[in-house]
Amino acid sequence: MEFNTSSITDILTLRYDPSLTPNLPKKSWNDFITNNESPNLDSIENLISKNIKQNLENFKIKKLCIALSGGVDSTLILASIRKIFPDLEIEAISIKFANSVDETTTAAKIAETFQANHHIIELENYLSELPNAISKVQLPFWDLHWYYVTKKSSTISNMLASGDGGDEIFSGYTFRYKKFLSLTNSNSSPTEKVKAYLSCHERDRVDDQELIFQNKSNFSWNSIYDHLLPYFDNSLSGLEQVFLADYNGKLLYNFNPINSRIAEKFNTQILTPLLNEELISYGLKLPTKFKYDASRNIGKLPLRSLLDRYHASSLISKEKLGFNVNTINLWNTYGHKICKEFFDNSRIVKDGWINGEWIKKHIDNASLPINYINKFLGLLAFEIWYRIFVTKEMNENTKL
């Protein structure tokens, strides 16, 4: 298989591949110019309801699955579906990751409140079916919880609903906004803002990123900066520029295409009411102050207000992680051993893509920081993808 060299360096640096063809519309900075109007909750609710009703009626759905994490977005979608279809059989699916924060208790209460049957996928080793998941998306990504959710969903229904898009459309990445504001000011140059934006991705950013690659990868910070610069070189406010970069980043080139590819392989339709075109256009133009409360560092304010209408606000977990495995514990129990096995005779090192000395320097660090762990898991995904699609020596059904 031939592949774009920049795709690898982009995925291992940005966690998405901007060379993919997105399913959602790209947005320019003009699409984020605010309308100075306060949000109309009735309009937002109607746009969500309209999308749900059209899809369920068009596909004549009798039973529906929903990915339920216990957060604002998925809870709102579940509440909306139940309001429109009071008799529909709904199967809620949650994941319980070993040695991680257990959000399934919260999800169970939400499912019960809205009369949904609740299914819990218990994952002892989150990496166990990574080769199969990678074979389905055909891309070197490791964080593929959607694979497990869709695999389970496909045994129940041919449609799976989710709350995807809430963070990007209604400003939910509050941890990023707070840090970005602390690192920048009105006099910051576009390049300075790009560097600040990258530094806000603390779970993936490593100080010696450029040393990961061998010359064959042709890694360049300037090419990374050039990709992001248009998002920060315009007349939008700093936070609006972050919203622009977030929308045109992982949503367009990671979350959405990955989830779509997995669903297609499992013959499943995805219902994403927050990502309908009308709601996207409406939400992006809402003034920041009506979506994000900087003083309290709380986002998605319109969606939270809608939850109040469904009397569901009290059900939401205060510290929402959203289907996130504790990667430090994953590393200590399975990740380190698996990576050692693969990198002892690494194809991506042997063939000149990745620097084996970087791997040796960090892999046995007893207190490896989470950002380096995530980077190793990204390299593991590349190694597995390479063995499946390039050297063709690995069976996709191999269990780790």
C-alpha positions as CSV (number, residue, x, y, z in Angstrom):
1,M,0.0,0.0,0.0
2,E,1.3,3.4,-0.9
3,F,0.7,6.2,1.6
4,N,1.3,9.8,2.0
5,T,4.3,10.5,4.2
6,S,2.8,13.7,5.6
7,S,-0.3,11.6,6.7
8,I,1.9,9.7,9.2
9,T,3.7,12.7,10.6
10,D,0.3,14.6,10.9
11,I,-1.4,11.7,12.7
12,L,1.5,11.3,15.1
13,T,1.7,15.0,15.7
14,L,-1.9,16.4,15.4
15,R,-3.8,13.1,15.8
16,Y,-5.6,13.6,12.5
17,D,-4.9,13.4,8.8
18,P,-5.9,16.6,6.9
19,S,-5.4,14.8,3.6
20,L,-8.6,12.7,4.2
21,T,-11.8,13.7,2.4
22,P,-14.2,14.8,5.2
23,N,-17.8,13.8,5.4
24,L,-18.7,17.1,7.0
25,P,-18.4,20.6,5.4
26,K,-15.1,22.4,5.9
27,K,-15.6,25.8,7.5
28,S,-13.7,29.0,7.0
29,W,-13.2,31.8,9.5
30,N,-16.1,33.7,7.9
31,D,-18.4,30.9,9.1
32,F,-17.4,31.7,12.7
33,I,-18.2,35.4,12.6
34,T,-20.8,35.7,15.3
35,N,-24.3,37.1,14.9
36,N,-24.5,38.9,18.3
37,E,-27.7,37.1,19.1
38,S,-28.4,35.1,22.2
39,P,-29.2,31.4,21.5
40,N,-32.8,30.5,20.7
41,L,-33.3,27.2,22.6
42,D,-36.5,26.4,20.8
43,S,-34.6,26.6,17.5
44,I,-31.8,24.4,18.7
45,E,-34.2,21.8,20.1
46,N,-36.3,21.9,16.9
47,L,-33.2,21.4,14.7
48,I,-32.1,18.4,16.8
49,S,-35.6,16.9,16.8
50,K,-36.1,17.4,13.1
51,N,-32.9,15.5,12.3
52,I,-33.9,12.6,14.7
53,K,-37.4,12.3,13.3
54,Q,-36.4,12.4,9.7
55,N,-33.7,9.7,10.1
56,L,-35.7,7.3,12.2
57,E,-38.8,7.6,10.0
58,N,-36.8,7.3,6.7
59,F,-35.0,4.1,7.9
60,K,-38.2,2.8,9.6
61,I,-36.3,2.1,12.8
62,K,-38.0,-0.1,15.3
63,K,-35.1,-0.5,17.7
64,L,-32.3,2.0,18.2
65,C,-28.9,1.9,19.9
66,I,-27.2,5.0,21.4
67,A,-23.6,5.4,22.6
68,L,-24.2,6.7,26.2
69,S,-21.1,8.0,28.0
70,G,-23.0,9.8,30.8
71,G,-22.1,13.3,29.5
72,V,-24.1,16.3,28.3
73,D,-24.2,15.4,24.6
74,S,-25.3,11.8,24.6
75,T,-27.7,12.4,27.4
76,L,-29.4,15.2,25.5
77,I,-29.7,13.0,22.4
78,L,-31.2,10.2,24.4
79,A,-33.7,12.6,26.1
80,S,-34.6,14.1,22.7
81,I,-35.2,10.7,21.1
82,R,-37.3,9.5,24.0
83,K,-39.5,12.7,23.8
84,I,-40.1,12.3,20.1
85,F,-40.6,8.5,20.2
86,P,-42.0,7.6,23.6
87,D,-42.5,3.9,22.5
88,L,-39.3,3.3,20.7
89,E,-37.1,0.5,22.0
90,I,-33.8,2.1,22.9
91,E,-30.6,0.2,23.8
92,A,-28.0,2.3,25.5
93,I,-24.3,1.1,25.2
94,S,-21.6,2.2,27.6
95,I,-18.0,1.1,28.2
96,K,-16.4,0.2,31.5
97,F,-12.6,0.4,31.1
98,A,-10.5,-1.5,33.5
99,N,-8.6,0.6,36.1
100,S,-10.3,3.8,34.8
101,V,-13.0,6.1,36.1
102,D,-16.2,4.1,35.9
103,E,-18.9,6.3,34.3
104,T,-21.3,3.4,33.7
105,T,-23.1,4.0,37.0
106,T,-24.0,7.5,35.9
107,A,-24.9,6.2,32.5
108,A,-27.1,3.5,34.0
109,K,-29.2,6.1,35.9
110,I,-29.6,8.2,32.7
111,A,-30.7,5.1,30.7
112,E,-33.2,4.2,33.4
113,T,-34.6,7.8,33.5
114,F,-35.3,7.7,29.8
115,Q,-36.5,4.1,29.7
116,A,-33.6,2.7,27.7
117,N,-32.1,-0.8,28.2
118,H,-28.5,-0.5,29.3
119,H,-25.6,-2.6,28.0
120,I,-22.1,-2.3,29.5
121,I,-19.1,-3.4,27.6
122,E,-16.4,-4.4,30.1
123,L,-12.9,-4.0,28.6
124,E,-10.1,-5.5,30.5
125,N,-7.5,-4.8,27.8
126,Y,-8.5,-1.8,25.6
127,L,-5.8,-2.8,23.1
128,S,-6.9,-6.4,22.7
129,E,-8.6,-6.0,19.3
130,L,-6.6,-3.0,18.0
131,P,-5.4,-4.9,14.8
132,N,-9.1,-5.6,13.9
133,A,-10.1,-2.0,14.6
134,I,-7.2,-0.6,12.6
135,S,-8.0,-2.9,9.7
136,K,-11.5,-1.5,9.6
137,V,-10.5,2.2,9.6
138,Q,-7.4,1.5,7.5
139,L,-5.6,4.3,9.4
140,P,-3.0,4.1,12.1
141,F,-5.1,5.3,15.1
142,W,-5.2,3.7,18.5
143,D,-8.0,5.4,20.4
144,L,-10.8,3.5,18.7
145,H,-13.4,3.0,21.4
146,W,-16.0,3.4,18.7
147,Y,-15.0,0.0,17.4
148,Y,-16.2,-1.7,20.5
149,V,-19.4,0.4,20.7
150,T,-20.3,-0.3,17.1
151,K,-19.4,-4.0,17.3
152,K,-21.9,-4.4,20.1
153,S,-24.5,-2.1,18.5
154,S,-24.5,-4.1,15.3
155,T,-25.8,-7.2,17.1
156,I,-28.8,-5.2,18.2
157,S,-29.8,-2.6,15.7
158,N,-28.7,-1.2,12.3
159,M,-28.6,2.4,13.6
160,L,-26.4,3.9,16.3
161,A,-27.0,7.4,17.7
162,S,-24.3,9.5,19.4
163,G,-23.8,13.0,20.7
164,D,-20.8,13.7,18.5
165,G,-20.2,17.3,17.6
166,G,-21.3,18.9,20.9
167,D,-17.8,19.9,21.9
168,E,-16.9,21.4,18.5
169,I,-20.2,23.2,17.8
170,F,-21.0,24.4,21.3
171,S,-17.5,24.9,22.8
172,G,-16.9,21.9,25.1
173,Y,-13.1,21.7,25.2
174,T,-12.9,24.0,28.2
175,F,-9.5,22.6,29.4
176,R,-8.0,23.8,26.1
177,Y,-9.7,27.3,26.2
178,K,-8.5,28.1,29.7
179,K,-4.8,27.3,28.9
180,F,-4.9,29.0,25.5
181,L,-6.2,32.2,27.1
182,S,-3.4,32.0,29.6
183,L,-0.7,31.7,26.9
184,T,-1.9,34.4,24.5
185,N,-3.0,38.0,24.4
186,S,-4.3,40.5,21.8
187,N,-0.7,41.1,20.6
188,S,0.2,37.4,20.0
189,S,1.2,36.7,16.4
190,P,-0.6,34.0,14.4
191,T,2.5,31.7,14.7
192,E,2.6,32.3,18.5
193,K,-1.1,31.3,18.7
194,V,-0.5,28.2,16.7
195,K,2.3,27.1,19.1
196,A,0.1,27.9,22.0
197,Y,-2.7,25.9,20.5
198,L,-0.5,22.9,20.0
199,S,0.8,23.2,23.6
200,C,-2.8,22.9,24.8
201,H,-2.9,19.3,23.6
202,E,-1.0,18.2,26.7
203,R,-2.1,14.6,26.5
204,D,-0.2,14.2,23.2
205,R,2.4,16.9,23.0
206,V,6.0,15.8,23.8
207,D,9.0,18.1,23.9
208,D,11.1,16.1,21.6
209,Q,8.5,15.4,18.9
210,E,10.9,16.0,16.0
211,L,13.3,13.3,17.3
212,I,10.6,10.6,16.9
213,F,11.1,10.5,13.1
214,Q,13.9,9.4,10.8
215,N,14.7,11.3,7.7
216,K,12.4,9.2,5.5
217,S,9.4,10.7,7.3
218,N,10.4,14.2,6.3
219,F,9.0,15.7,9.5
220,S,8.9,19.5,9.6
221,W,7.5,21.8,12.3
222,N,7.0,24.4,9.6
223,S,4.6,22.1,7.7
224,I,2.6,21.5,10.9
225,Y,2.5,25.3,11.5
226,D,1.5,26.0,7.9
227,H,-1.5,23.7,8.2
228,L,-2.8,25.5,11.3
229,L,-1.8,29.1,10.5
230,P,-5.0,29.9,8.4
231,Y,-7.1,29.2,11.5
232,F,-5.1,31.8,13.6
233,D,-4.4,34.4,10.9
234,N,-7.8,36.2,10.6
235,S,-9.9,38.8,12.4
236,L,-11.6,36.3,14.8
237,S,-11.0,36.5,18.5
238,G,-8.5,34.1,20.0
239,L,-11.1,31.7,21.3
240,E,-13.0,31.8,18.1
241,Q,-9.8,30.8,16.3
242,V,-9.5,27.9,18.6
243,F,-13.1,26.9,17.8
244,L,-12.2,27.1,14.1
245,A,-9.1,24.9,14.5
246,D,-11.0,22.4,16.6
247,Y,-13.8,22.0,14.0
248,N,-11.4,21.7,11.1
249,G,-9.2,19.3,13.0
250,K,-10.1,16.2,14.8
251,L,-13.8,16.4,14.1
252,L,-13.4,16.6,10.4
253,Y,-10.4,14.3,10.0
254,N,-10.5,11.9,13.0
255,F,-13.7,11.5,14.9
256,N,-16.1,11.7,12.0
257,P,-14.3,9.7,9.3
258,I,-13.1,7.0,11.7
259,N,-16.6,6.5,13.2
260,S,-18.1,6.5,9.7
261,R,-15.6,3.8,8.5
262,I,-16.2,1.6,11.5
263,A,-20.0,1.9,11.1
264,E,-19.8,1.1,7.4
265,K,-17.8,-2.1,8.2
266,F,-20.4,-3.2,10.7
267,N,-23.3,-2.3,8.3
268,T,-24.5,0.3,10.8
269,Q,-26.1,3.8,10.2
270,I,-24.9,6.6,12.4
271,L,-27.3,9.1,13.8
272,T,-25.5,12.3,14.8
273,P,-28.2,15.0,15.4
274,L,-25.8,17.6,16.6
275,L,-23.9,17.4,13.3
276,N,-26.8,18.3,11.0
277,E,-25.8,21.1,8.6
278,E,-28.4,23.6,9.9
279,L,-27.4,23.2,13.5
280,I,-23.7,23.4,12.7
281,S,-24.2,26.7,10.9
282,Y,-26.3,28.0,13.6
283,G,-24.1,26.9,16.5
284,L,-20.8,28.2,15.0
285,K,-22.2,31.7,14.8
286,L,-23.4,31.9,18.4
287,P,-21.3,34.5,20.4
288,T,-18.7,32.8,22.6
289,K,-20.2,34.2,25.8
290,F,-23.4,32.3,25.2
291,K,-21.5,29.0,24.7
292,Y,-18.6,29.2,27.1
293,D,-18.5,30.8,30.6
294,A,-14.8,31.7,31.0
295,S,-15.2,32.7,34.7
296,R,-16.5,29.2,35.6
297,N,-14.7,27.4,32.8
298,I,-18.0,25.7,31.7
299,G,-18.9,25.1,28.0
300,K,-21.9,23.9,26.0
301,L,-24.2,26.3,27.8
302,P,-27.1,26.0,25.3
303,L,-27.0,22.2,25.5
304,R,-26.9,22.3,29.3
305,S,-30.0,24.6,29.2
306,L,-31.8,22.1,27.0
307,L,-31.0,19.4,29.5
308,D,-32.8,21.5,32.1
309,R,-35.9,21.2,30.0
310,Y,-35.7,17.4,30.3
311,H,-34.9,17.6,34.0
312,A,-31.7,15.8,33.4
313,S,-29.0,18.2,34.5
314,S,-28.7,16.5,37.9
315,L,-27.9,13.2,36.2
316,I,-24.7,14.4,34.5
317,S,-21.3,13.6,36.0
318,K,-19.5,16.7,37.2
319,E,-16.1,15.5,35.8
320,K,-16.9,14.1,32.4
321,L,-14.2,12.2,30.5
322,G,-16.3,10.8,27.7
323,F,-15.3,7.2,26.9
324,N,-11.7,7.8,28.0
325,V,-9.5,4.9,29.2
326,N,-6.9,5.7,31.9
327,T,-3.8,5.3,29.6
328,I,-1.3,5.3,32.5
329,N,-3.0,2.3,34.0
330,L,-3.4,0.7,30.5
331,W,0.3,1.2,29.9
332,N,1.3,-0.4,33.2
333,T,-1.0,-3.4,32.8
334,Y,-0.8,-4.1,29.0
335,G,0.6,-1.2,26.9
336,H,4.3,-1.4,27.9
337,K,4.6,-5.1,27.4
338,I,2.8,-5.0,24.0
339,C,4.9,-2.1,22.8
340,K,8.1,-3.8,23.9
341,E,7.1,-6.9,21.9
342,F,6.4,-5.0,18.7
343,F,9.3,-2.5,18.9
344,D,12.0,-5.2,19.7
345,N,11.8,-5.9,15.9
346,S,10.0,-2.8,14.7
347,R,9.2,-2.6,10.9
348,I,8.7,1.1,11.0
349,V,12.1,1.5,12.6
350,K,13.8,-1.0,10.2
351,D,12.2,0.7,7.2
352,G,13.4,4.1,8.1
353,W,10.3,5.9,9.3
354,I,10.7,6.0,13.1
355,N,13.8,6.7,15.2
356,G,14.6,3.5,17.2
357,E,16.9,5.5,19.6
358,W,13.9,7.7,20.7
359,I,12.0,4.5,21.5
360,K,14.9,3.0,23.5
361,K,15.4,6.3,25.4
362,H,11.8,6.4,26.7
363,I,10.1,3.1,26.6
364,D,11.4,1.7,29.9
365,N,11.0,4.9,31.9
366,A,9.3,3.7,35.1
367,S,7.4,7.0,35.4
368,L,6.6,7.7,31.8
369,P,4.3,10.8,31.6
370,I,0.9,10.4,30.0
371,N,1.8,12.4,26.9
372,Y,4.7,10.0,26.1
373,I,2.4,7.0,26.8
374,N,-0.1,8.3,24.3
375,K,2.7,8.9,21.8
376,F,3.9,5.3,22.2
377,L,0.3,4.0,21.7
378,G,0.2,6.1,18.5
379,L,3.5,4.5,17.3
380,L,2.0,1.1,18.2
381,A,-0.9,1.8,16.0
382,F,1.4,2.8,13.2
383,E,3.4,-0.4,13.6
384,I,0.3,-2.6,13.5
385,W,-1.1,-0.7,10.5
386,Y,2.3,-1.0,8.7
387,R,2.4,-4.8,9.4
388,I,-1.2,-5.3,8.2
389,F,-1.2,-3.0,5.1
390,V,2.4,-2.5,4.0
391,T,4.4,-5.6,4.9
392,K,1.2,-7.7,5.0
393,E,2.6,-10.0,7.6
394,M,0.0,-9.5,10.3
395,N,-3.5,-11.0,10.5
396,E,-6.2,-8.4,11.4
397,N,-7.8,-10.9,13.8
398,T,-4.6,-11.1,15.9
399,K,-5.4,-10.4,19.6
400,L,-3.0,-8.4,21.7
